[in-house]
Amino acid sequence: MYPEQYRYTKEHEWIDVQGETGTMGITHHAQNELGDIVYVDLPKIGAAIEQGKSLGSVESVKAVSDIYSPVTGEVVEINEALSTAPEKLNLDPHGEAWLVKVKLTKPEELSDLMSAADYQSYIGA
Amino acid sequence: MAQTSSALKQTPLNSVHRQMGARMVDFGGWDMPVQYSGIVDEHHAVRRNAGIFDVSHMGEIIIRGPQAFDLVNYLTPTLVSKLKNGQAQYSALLYEHGGFVDDILVHKVNDTEYFLCVNASNQDKDYAHILEHKGIFDAEVDFASERYALLATQGPRAIETLSKLTTADLNAVKYYHFIDGEIAGIPARLARTGYTGEAGFETYVAPDQAEKLWKAILEAGQEFGLKPAGLGARNTLRLEAAMALYGHEITASINPFEAGLTRIVKFEKEDFVGRAKLLEIQEKGVTRLLTGFEMTERGIGRDGYEVFLDGNPAGWVTSGGPSPTLNKNIGLCYVPVSHSQPGRLIQIMIRNQPVDAVTRPVPFYKRAN
């Protein structure tokens, strides 16, 4: 369920770092808690994002939730498909429904994040 | 993720919801199911087939005695005198200043007994309000919430479902009427009322019979596609039907004229709590009106968001969210009377960004028959 190579936040985001770029998304646990996702608000390409700060939001039928960035960096790609098909976040949050790709400027921040095992024990899975 | 507090109140079906895998939330101090299979799925089930809701958190107050009518008539702005035995009426409890204590359903059992269904989070306040205004009326006010569980079965297949469980002719019970009978072998008050915009019944039973009835309805409805539904779908359904929710569309600082509920204020009747002030308000006219809207740009206007007109704050959203039936983002808001007609452009402030919307007639959804 929770890929080993990903790193996780307490706010239920994940990041998969390859070289100096990280792909990030929200976790299965997060999508399950939110329920039917109907709207995703993402930053623009080139936007500077900061660890722990909101980079956008996800809305389910019942509520809005901020997405907090796991790392500091610059947005290099966004998942455009989510603007027309936000429900993909309920179906494949760790894969097809990634949110943004970011160029890390402080890779040392990764040590602040949880491993898959730690995250699962954090959510009581 | 919210922790379940031991202080939360529970309905008699609490453990059933948990066993069935419902997601539970704190709803005004009650531990209630917000969803089972998912809000959208449950919403469609109710619009297309049927759904069953546990709404046992709702309150019941019974007014009994020789002057039961006079007391209820004094407490509410509606024509209680029009009610026949076995008939219900949408009404309200109002403050002297014209604002809402609560919106309620008045059921006339007989000349000396009226059964009020009130909102869960308002029931203690309602009871106190009623006692405060009881005065010299010869009537007893019976706070009966703990003696009733309430299950709402709603949707185009709801009546078919319930008819399998009773010998009563449910089709003969008209909208906003009720009968006292038996369902699944359980004594029940069966009221043809609801909060979804669909046909259906709300069934009042003793708390210790709630689980038996819940299971019987689930089983009877299975062949029709009936699903258990939570408060999430209840909210999207009532929003499409533009039914008011206390604390949102109606509050202590909102009067019936502003809320689009002029029809519940009957000045031609005897004196009632709030009458003098409401007459004054009617003469002066109101400055804001509850209005439907639909987002025309990407974004969802949600409860509490500000409404802007020409760049200035001019109102607020009372309820808003996606409409699964219409596949649009809809809502209700208070705006100045000048912008309350359908087709006006307004903006909703969503996270500090003005997003375009247009006012729309309500209800957003009305069933075909």
Contacts between the chains, C-beta under 8 A, distances in Angstrom:
chain1	res1	chain2	res2	distance
A	33	B	1	6.2
A	35	B	23	7.6
A	35	B	34	7.9
A	35	B	35	5.9
A	35	B	38	6.0
A	35	B	39	5.7
A	35	B	232	7.0
A	36	B	38	5.3
A	36	B	39	5.5
A	36	B	40	4.5
A	36	B	41	7.9
A	38	B	300	7.3
A	38	B	322	4.6
A	39	B	298	7.4
A	39	B	299	7.4
A	39	B	300	5.8
A	39	B	322	7.7
A	39	B	329	8.0
A	41	B	351	7.9
A	57	B	351	7.2
A	59	B	300	5.6
A	60	B	39	7.8
A	61	B	39	4.4
A	61	B	40	6.2
A	61	B	232	6.3
A	61	B	236	6.3
A	61	B	321	6.1
A	61	B	322	5.6
A	61	B	324	7.5
A	62	B	34	6.9
A	62	B	39	6.4
A	62	B	232	5.2
A	62	B	235	7.6
A	62	B	321	7.3
A	64	B	300	7.6
A	64	B	302	6.6
A	83	B	298	7.6
A	123	B	1	8.0
